[in-house]
Amino acid sequence: MPSPPPPSRPARRQFMTTMTASKAAKLQNNKALPVTPTAPAEARPVHMFPADLTKPLDAIADPIYLNPLIAFYILAAAHALAALYFPIQDCDEVYNYYEPTHYLTDGYGKQTWEYSPDYAIRSWAYVTLHAFVIGLRRVIPIWGLPKVWKFYFLRIMLGAVCAASEARLYTKISRTLNPRLGMLFFLIMLTSPGMFHASVSFLPSTFSMYTTALGMAAFMDWRGGMRTAQGMMCMVGGAFLGWPFAAALIAPFMLEEFVLAYFTDKEEFISFCYRILDGSVRSTIVLVLQFCLDAFFYRKVAIVPFNIVWYNVIAAREGKGPDIYGIEPWHFYIRNLLLNFNIWFVIAVAAMPLYFVHTFVLRQPIFKQSYLRGVFFLTPFYLWLAIFTLQPHKEERFMYPIYPALGFNAAMGSHILLSWLGTSNPRSLIAMIPAKLRLLFASLFFIAAVDFGAWRTLGMVTAYNAPLSVYKPLRLPGVTRPGDNVCLGKEWYRFPSSFHLPEGVRAKFVKSEFSGLLPGDFSQANQGFGLYPGAWLTPTGMNDENREDPSKYTQLSHCSFMVDSSFPSSEPSPLEPDYISQTDTWEKLTCEPFLDASKTGTIGRIGWVPDWDFIPSKYRRQWGEYCLLRRRKFMN
């Protein structure tokens, strides 16, 4: 007997993907009939999918679907709270982004070596975009607000952009995959401490987090045609303008589309190449615009994304690079993500094994288009975590770009676990557990995860919020005068930016135990130097080896105000005296409690613990003082 013929290309095509109606029609002798391949009924778990994924979502009666606009409002409200109350966690956010933005909006600010034209590894295009956002506040008919409201307005706008990107990805997950999966993603992003502070951080990695969410949404939705170019512009263009390394996250999605094009026909492969070309052109336009803005400010040819990669990869092999600022053990990100996402991180890590068991062992496919879709969409989280775990220099913000991918993985893993828990298969051991008991277990699990996130967030806000509030007395009438200096010693790295200082008041550094390179000041040369000369005039004393420059310090006698802290666990030193106790020289204007992490136990450092007398002291939080001081001579 002759052997059966091999499967045709259309058969492989149908295996690889669910095509649009016009494409699928070509597989049926060019008859324009809509085709919706579905898994066999017996292979689908009960309530796993809406009845028909080809219908508009509003036609699908699903009580757990949330309107995208409502989802946006809820997320934006949560991020607005973060904008108003969550402390800045990274001094790079202040000195590399808020201070240059302050220079553009107010004419002065602190300058790091990264903005020296000799190195040019920070993009003025990225900063200019945010300075433009601050300028939008002028359209709000409210006058007389202090300068600090530029800071809070920008944070609120960042939170709104983050909410928009999250809401879009939530909508695509709900409409393309499953409303329950989308709702799980929404809850994870809403309640995780990591998203609470990352959403309003003024950092390129946060910008890449926004564009990653938008890119994932574009690659996920194939209805009406593939959006490869849109996804590329979001993820690659966002990497150019934000953080170049985030471009690595596009690799799994591009591999999926390449595999799909390879296993279909020539026409599909040509279409794939066209989409790649379209996306490349869009991304190049972003790069060209960035190049023009950076060239305008630096007054030289500067391809900042290339400079960033060069410094972090090539220079790192020459004894420079980020490693000189400290290295961390391999488990740093595991500990950090456990704190920022608690049990959701564990489920995100387990998502791929759960997916394989659910799809190939239990034969209950989640992605109707193909089995590989799930693999490709779950991969970015593992890829990013592996790449950065291998790097010696680790920082929390390096994980921001994968927060949407982490949320998706955690939602997928939770979705699978819930489907197992809700099975009605009489042969399953889980089905022997009463339904109410299973519902109770699932409810308690989610309540515990949400409560832990709120506990962690509240702990961070109450422990470390002092730097955002201690500068308030400076804005009172008669407290400051033009030319005053607010000095920082050991607290230089907690300075929340010049936006918190009144007009005419400058931040200055006094010598402390820190022996690295501190920021200088942007040049304020005016006549004959053109627009923003501080961006292109080469500052003195800058280097890329973290060598101390004494010219960055001012004399203590030049300080009108001092910001200092005092902790029971710390001892004063000649370079870091206890200015708070020097009452003959300094007067307290205001003091705020600040957590003494060295004296506080693990539980108190992780989250909020009330200061109740009946709680044993080893579990309670121990406090120091964070104070704004005024020189008494200035008073007199």
C-alpha positions in Angstrom: 0.0 0.0 0.0 1.3 3.5 -0.7 2.2 5.5 2.3 -0.2 8.4 3.2 0.9 11.7 1.8 2.6 14.2 4.1 0.6 16.9 5.6 0.0 19.8 3.3 1.2 23.4 4.0 -2.3 24.5 4.8 -2.6 21.8 7.4 0.7 22.9 9.0 -0.5 26.5 8.7 -3.7 25.6 10.6 -1.6 23.8 13.2 0.7 26.8 13.7 -1.9 29.6 14.0 -5.5 30.6 13.8 -5.4 33.0 10.8 -7.7 35.9 10.1 -10.9 35.2 8.1 -9.4 36.3 4.8 -6.3 34.1 5.3 -8.3 31.1 6.5 -10.6 31.5 3.5 -7.7 30.8 1.2 -7.3 27.4 2.8 -10.8 26.5 1.8 -10.5 26.8 -2.0 -10.6 30.6 -1.9 -14.2 30.5 -0.5 -14.6 33.6 1.8 -16.0 31.7 4.7 -15.0 32.6 8.3 -13.1 29.9 9.9 -12.6 29.6 13.7 -10.6 26.4 14.5 -11.3 25.3 18.1 -10.0 22.6 20.3 -12.2 19.5 20.7 -14.9 20.1 23.2 -13.7 17.3 25.5 -10.2 18.9 25.6 -11.5 22.2 27.0 -12.0 22.6 30.7 -15.3 24.0 31.9 -15.4 27.8 32.0 -11.8 28.1 30.6 -12.8 30.2 27.7 -15.6 32.4 26.5 -17.9 30.7 24.1 -16.5 32.3 21.0 -13.3 34.3 20.8 -14.2 35.7 17.4 -17.1 37.7 18.9 -16.6 41.2 20.3 -15.9 41.0 24.0 -19.0 43.0 24.9 -21.0 40.3 23.2 -19.5 37.7 25.6 -21.4 37.6 28.9 -18.6 37.3 31.5 -19.2 38.8 34.9 -15.5 39.1 35.7 -14.6 41.4 32.8 -13.9 45.0 33.8 -14.4 47.9 31.3 -11.0 49.2 30.2 -11.8 52.7 31.1 -12.8 51.7 34.6 -9.6 49.6 34.9 -7.6 52.7 33.8 -9.2 54.9 36.5 -8.6 52.3 39.2 -5.0 51.9 38.3 -4.4 55.6 37.8 -5.9 56.3 41.3 -3.5 53.7 42.9 -0.5 55.2 41.0 -1.6 58.8 42.1 -1.3 57.7 45.7 2.2 56.3 44.9 3.1 59.6 43.3 2.1 61.6 46.4 3.4 59.4 49.1 6.0 56.8 48.0 9.6 57.8 48.6 12.2 57.9 45.9 14.3 54.7 46.2 17.2 55.5 44.0 19.5 58.5 44.0 20.1 57.9 40.2 16.4 58.9 39.7 17.1 62.3 41.3 20.5 63.2 40.0 20.3 61.7 36.5 16.7 62.6 35.7 15.0 65.0 38.0 17.9 67.4 38.2 18.5 67.6 34.5 14.8 68.2 34.0 14.9 70.9 36.7 17.8 72.5 34.7 15.5 72.6 31.6 12.5 74.0 33.4 14.1 76.3 36.0 17.6 76.9 34.7 19.8 75.2 37.3 20.4 71.8 38.7 22.9 69.1 39.7 24.9 67.4 36.9 26.4 63.9 37.0 29.3 62.8 35.0 27.0 60.8 32.7 25.8 64.2 31.3 29.3 65.4 30.5 29.8 65.7 26.7 32.9 63.6 27.2 30.8 60.6 28.1 27.2 61.4 26.9 25.6 58.2 28.2 22.3 59.9 29.2 19.8 61.0 26.7 18.5 64.6 26.7 15.7 63.5 24.5 14.3 61.4 27.3 14.6 64.3 29.8 13.2 66.8 27.3 10.1 64.6 26.9 9.4 64.8 30.7 10.2 68.5 30.8 7.5 69.0 28.2 5.1 67.0 30.4 5.8 69.4 33.3 5.1 72.3 31.0 1.6 70.9 30.4 0.7 71.9 34.0 0.4 75.4 32.7 -2.9 74.6 31.0 -4.4 73.8 34.4 -6.1 77.1 35.6 -4.5 77.0 39.1 -1.9 79.7 39.9 0.3 80.3 42.9 1.3 76.6 43.5 4.9 76.1 44.8 7.6 74.7 42.6 7.3 71.3 44.2 4.1 70.7 42.4 6.1 70.3 39.2 7.6 67.2 40.8 4.2 65.8 41.9 2.5 66.7 38.6 5.2 64.7 36.7 4.8 61.7 39.0 1.1 61.8 38.6 1.4 61.9 34.8 3.9 59.0 34.9 1.3 57.0 36.9 -1.4 57.8 34.4 0.8 56.7 31.5 1.6 53.5 33.4 -2.1 52.9 34.1 -2.9 53.4 30.4 -0.2 50.8 29.3 -1.4 48.3 32.0 -5.1 48.8 31.0 -4.3 48.2 27.4 -2.4 45.0 28.1 -5.2 43.9 30.5 -7.8 44.6 27.7 -5.8 42.6 25.1 -5.4 39.6 27.5 -9.1 39.6 28.3 -10.2 39.9 24.7 -7.6 37.7 23.1 -7.2 35.0 25.7 -9.6 34.9 28.6 -11.4 37.5 30.8 -10.4 35.6 33.9 -6.8 35.7 32.9 -7.0 39.4 32.3 -8.7 40.0 35.7 -5.9 38.1 37.4 -3.3 40.2 35.6 -5.2 43.4 36.6 -5.3 42.4 40.3 -1.6 41.4 40.4 -0.5 44.7 38.8 -2.8 46.7 41.1 -1.8 45.2 44.4 1.9 44.4 44.0 4.3 46.7 46.0 6.7 46.5 43.1 4.3 48.1 40.7 3.3 50.7 43.3 6.6 52.4 43.3 7.9 51.4 39.8 4.8 53.0 38.2 5.8 56.5 39.1 9.6 56.2 39.0 11.3 58.7 36.7 13.7 56.1 35.2 14.4 54.8 31.7 13.8 51.3 33.0 10.3 52.4 34.0 9.8 53.9 30.6 10.8 50.6 29.1 8.3 48.9 31.4 5.5 51.0 29.8 6.6 50.2 26.3 7.0 46.5 27.1 3.4 46.4 28.2 2.3 48.2 25.0 4.5 45.9 22.9 3.2 42.7 24.5 -0.4 44.0 23.8 0.4 44.6 20.2 2.1 41.1 19.7 -0.7 39.4 21.5 -3.7 40.5 19.5 -3.8 39.0 16.0 -7.4 39.9 15.3 -7.6 42.0 12.2 -4.0 41.2 11.3 -0.6 41.0 13.0 0.7 44.2 14.6 4.4 43.4 14.3 5.4 46.9 13.3 3.5 48.4 16.2 5.0 46.0 18.6 8.5 46.7 17.3 8.1 50.5 17.5 6.9 50.2 21.1 9.6 47.8 22.3 12.6 48.8 20.1 11.8 52.5 19.9 11.1 52.4 23.7 14.5 50.8 24.2 16.2 53.5 22.2 14.5 56.3 24.1 14.6 54.6 27.4 16.9 51.7 28.2 18.6 49.9 25.3 18.9 46.5 27.0 15.1 46.3 27.1 15.1 45.5 23.4 16.1 41.9 24.3 12.5 41.4 25.4 11.3 41.5 21.8 13.3 38.4 20.9 10.6 35.7 21.8 7.9 37.6 20.0 9.9 38.0 16.8 11.0 34.3 17.0 7.3 33.3 17.2 6.4 35.3 14.1 9.5 34.0 12.2 8.6 30.4 13.0 5.0 31.1 11.9 6.2 32.6 8.6 8.6 29.8 8.0 6.0 27.0 8.4 3.4 28.7 6.2 3.9 29.8 2.6 5.9 32.2 0.6 3.2 34.9 0.8 3.2 34.8 4.6 7.0 35.0 4.7 7.0 38.1 2.4 4.3 39.6 4.6 6.5 38.9 7.7 9.5 40.6 6.0 7.3 43.6 5.1 6.2 44.0 8.7 9.8 43.8 9.9 10.7 46.5 7.5 7.8 48.6 8.6 8.7 48.2 12.3 12.4 48.9 11.6 11.5 52.2 9.8 9.3 53.3 12.7 12.0 52.4 15.3 14.6 54.2 13.2 12.5 57.3 13.1 12.5 57.3 17.0 16.3 56.9 17.0 16.7 59.7 14.5 14.6 62.1 16.5 16.5 61.1 19.6 19.8 61.6 17.8 18.8 65.1 16.7 17.7 66.2 20.2 20.9 64.8 21.8 23.0 66.4 19.1 21.3 69.8 19.8 22.1 69.6 23.6 25.5 68.0 23.5 26.6 70.0 20.4 28.3 66.9 19.1 27.4 63.6 17.4 26.2 61.3 20.2 24.4 58.0 19.8 23.4 57.6 23.4 22.0 54.1 23.2 25.3 52.9 21.8 27.2 54.8 24.4 25.1 53.1 27.2 25.8 49.7 25.8 29.5 50.5 25.3 29.9 51.7 28.9 28.0 48.7 30.5 29.5 46.0 28.3 32.8 47.0 26.8 34.0 49.4 29.5 33.1 46.8 32.2 35.8 44.6 30.8 38.4 47.4 31.2 38.0 47.9 34.9 35.3 50.5 34.6 31.6 50.1 34.0 28.8 49.6 36.5 30.6 47.0 38.7 32.7 49.7 40.4 29.5 50.8 42.1 29.0 47.5 43.8 28.1 43.9 43.1 25.4 41.6 44.5 25.0 37.8 45.0 23.1 35.8 42.4 20.0 35.6 44.6 19.6 39.3 44.9 16.7 39.5 42.4 15.0 36.5 43.8 14.9 38.1 47.2 13.9 41.5 45.7 11.1 40.1 43.6 9.7 38.1 46.5 9.4 41.3 48.5 7.9 43.2 45.6 5.5 40.5 44.3 5.4 38.0 47.1 3.6 34.8 46.1 3.0 36.1 42.6 6.7 35.8 41.9 6.7 32.2 42.9 3.7 31.5 40.6 5.4 33.4 37.8 8.5 31.2 38.0 6.3 28.1 38.0 4.1 29.3 35.1 6.0 27.5 32.3 6.0 24.1 34.0 2.4 24.5 34.9 1.7 25.4 31.3 3.4 22.3 29.9 1.5 20.1 32.3 -1.8 21.7 31.5 -1.3 21.7 27.8 0.6 18.4 27.1 -0.1 16.2 30.0 -3.7 17.1 30.7 -4.3 18.1 27.1 -6.2 21.3 27.9 -4.8 24.0 25.7 -4.9 27.5 26.8 -3.8 29.2 23.6 -6.1 28.2 20.9 -3.9 29.5 18.1 -1.1 27.1 18.9 0.8 25.4 21.7 3.8 27.5 21.0 2.1 30.8 21.6 2.1 30.1 25.3 5.8 29.2 25.3 6.7 32.4 23.5 4.6 34.7 25.7 5.9 33.1 28.9 9.6 33.2 27.8 10.5 37.0 28.2 10.3 36.8 32.0 12.7 33.9 32.2 15.0 35.4 29.6 15.3 38.8 31.4 15.7 37.2 34.8 18.5 34.9 33.6 20.4 37.7 31.8 20.5 40.0 34.7 21.0 37.4 37.4 24.3 36.6 35.6 25.4 40.3 35.9 27.5 41.1 38.9 26.1 44.6 39.3 22.4 44.4 40.3 19.8 47.0 41.1 16.1 46.8 41.8 15.2 49.1 38.9 16.8 46.7 36.4 13.8 44.4 36.9 11.2 47.1 36.0 11.0 46.3 32.3 9.7 42.7 33.0 7.1 43.7 35.6 4.3 43.3 32.9 5.8 40.0 31.8 6.0 38.9 35.5 2.4 39.9 36.0 1.3 37.9 32.9 3.2 34.8 34.0 1.8 35.0 37.4 -1.7 35.4 36.0 -1.2 32.5 33.7 0.0 30.3 36.5 -2.8 31.3 38.8 -5.3 30.8 35.9 -4.1 27.2 35.5 -4.1 26.5 39.2 -7.7 27.8 39.5 -8.8 25.6 36.6 -7.4 22.6 38.4 -9.0 23.7 41.7 -12.3 24.2 39.9 -12.4 20.9 38.0 -15.6 18.9 37.8 -13.9 15.8 36.6 -15.1 13.0 38.9 -11.8 11.1 38.4 -9.8 14.0 39.9 -8.8 13.9 43.5 -9.4 17.6 43.8 -13.1 17.0 42.8 -13.5 15.0 46.0 -13.0 18.2 48.0 -16.2 20.1 48.6 -16.7 23.0 46.2 -17.2 25.5 49.1 -14.0 24.4 50.7 -12.1 24.9 47.5 -13.6 28.3 47.0 -12.7 29.2 50.6 -9.1 28.2 50.0 -8.8 30.2 46.8 -10.4 33.2 48.4 -8.0 33.1 51.4 -5.1 32.7 49.1 -5.9 35.9 47.1 -6.8 37.8 50.2 -3.5 36.9 51.8 -1.5 38.0 48.7 -3.3 41.3 48.5 -2.9 41.9 52.2 0.8 41.1 52.1 1.2 43.6 49.3 -0.6 46.3 51.2 1.4 45.5 54.3 4.6 45.8 52.5 3.6 49.1 50.7 2.4 50.7 53.9 5.6 49.7 55.7 7.7 51.4 53.0 5.7 54.6 53.0 5.7 55.0 56.7 9.3 54.0 57.2 11.1 56.1 54.5 8.8 59.0 53.6 10.6 61.7 55.6 12.8 63.0 52.7 9.6 64.0 50.8 8.1 66.0 53.7 11.1 67.4 55.6 11.6 70.3 53.1 8.1 71.7 53.5 9.1 74.5 56.0 11.4 76.0 53.4 8.3 77.0 51.4 6.8 79.0 54.2 7.0 82.9 53.9 10.1 84.4 55.4 12.0 81.2 56.1 14.5 81.5 53.2 16.0 84.2 51.1 17.8 84.2 47.7 21.3 82.8 47.9 20.6 80.4 50.8 22.2 77.0 50.6 20.7 73.8 51.9 23.6 71.4 52.7 23.6 67.7 52.7 26.3 65.5 54.2 25.7 61.8 54.7 22.1 62.3 53.5 23.2 63.4 50.0 21.7 60.3 48.4 18.2 60.9 49.8 17.9 64.4 48.4 14.5 64.4 46.5 15.6 67.0 43.9 15.8 70.8 43.6 12.0 70.8 42.9 11.6 70.7 46.6 13.6 73.9 47.2 12.3 77.4 46.8 13.5 79.7 44.0 16.9 81.0 44.6 17.8 78.3 47.1 20.5 75.8 46.1 21.5 72.3 47.3 25.2 71.9 48.3 27.3 69.1 49.6 29.6 69.0 52.6 32.2 66.4 53.1 31.1 63.1 54.6 32.4 59.5 54.8 31.5 59.0 51.2 34.6 59.1 49.0 33.1 58.7 45.5 32.3 61.2 42.8 29.3 63.5 43.7 27.3 65.5 41.1 28.4 69.0 40.2 26.2 71.8 38.9 25.1 72.6 35.4 26.8 75.7 34.1 24.6 78.8 34.2 26.6 80.7 31.7 24.2 82.9 29.7 25.4 85.7 27.4 27.2 84.4 24.3 26.7 80.7 25.0 23.3 80.1 23.5 20.5 78.0 24.8 21.2 75.5 27.7 25.0 75.9 27.7 25.2 73.6 30.7 24.3 70.7 28.5 27.3 71.1 26.2 30.0 72.9 28.2 32.4 70.4 29.6 32.3 70.4 33.4 35.4 70.1 35.5 36.3 67.2 37.8 34.2 64.6 36.0 35.3 61.0 35.5 33.8 57.5 34.9 35.8 55.8 37.6 33.9 57.2 40.6 37.0 59.1 41.8 36.3 61.8 44.3 36.4 65.4 43.2 37.0 67.9 46.2 35.6 70.8 44.2 32.1 69.3 44.6 32.0 70.2 48.3 31.2 73.5 49.9 32.4 74.9 53.2 30.1 74.3 56.2 30.1 78.0 56.9 28.3 78.6 53.7 25.3 76.5 54.8 22.2 78.3 55.8 20.3 75.0 56.3 21.3 71.4 56.9 19.5 68.1 56.3 20.7 65.4 58.6 19.7 62.2 60.3 20.4 60.6 63.7 19.9 57.0 64.5 20.4 55.0 67.7 22.5 52.5 65.8 25.0 54.9 64.3 27.9 56.7 66.0 29.0 60.2 64.9 32.4 60.6 63.3 34.6 63.6 62.5 33.3 63.7 58.9 29.7 62.8 59.9 29.0 64.6 63.2 25.6 64.7 64.8 24.5 68.1 63.5 21.1 67.6 65.2 22.7 67.6 68.6 24.7 70.7 67.9 22.0 73.0 69.3 24.3 76.0 69.7 24.8 76.1 65.9 21.6 74.5 64.5 18.0 74.8 65.3 15.4 72.2 64.3 12.9 73.4 61.8 11.2 70.1 61.5 12.0 66.4 62.2 10.3 63.3 60.8 10.6 59.7 62.0 12.8 57.5 59.8 13.3 53.8 60.2 16.5 52.7 61.9 17.0 49.6 59.7 20.0 48.4 61.7 18.1 48.2 64.9 14.8 46.9 63.5 14.1 43.2 63.0 13.4 41.5 59.8 9.6 41.7 60.0 9.7 45.4 60.8 12.0 46.1 57.9 9.8 44.1 55.4 6.4 45.7 56.3 4.3 47.8 58.6 4.3 47.0 62.3 2.2 49.2 64.6 4.0 50.9 67.6 1.8 49.2 70.2 3.2 48.6 73.7 2.2 45.0 73.9 4.2 44.0 70.8 7.6 42.6 71.9 10.4 45.1 71.2 12.3 42.7 68.9 9.4 42.8 66.5 8.7 46.5 66.7 10.3 49.1 64.5 13.0 51.3 65.8 13.2 54.9 64.8 15.7 57.7 64.2 15.2 61.3 63.3 15.4 62.9 59.9 15.6 66.7 60.3 15.8 70.0 58.5 18.1 72.3 60.5 18.6 76.1 60.3 21.8 77.9 61.3 21.1 80.0 64.4 23.4 82.8 63.2 21.1 83.1 60.2 18.1 83.5 62.6 19.8 86.3 64.5 
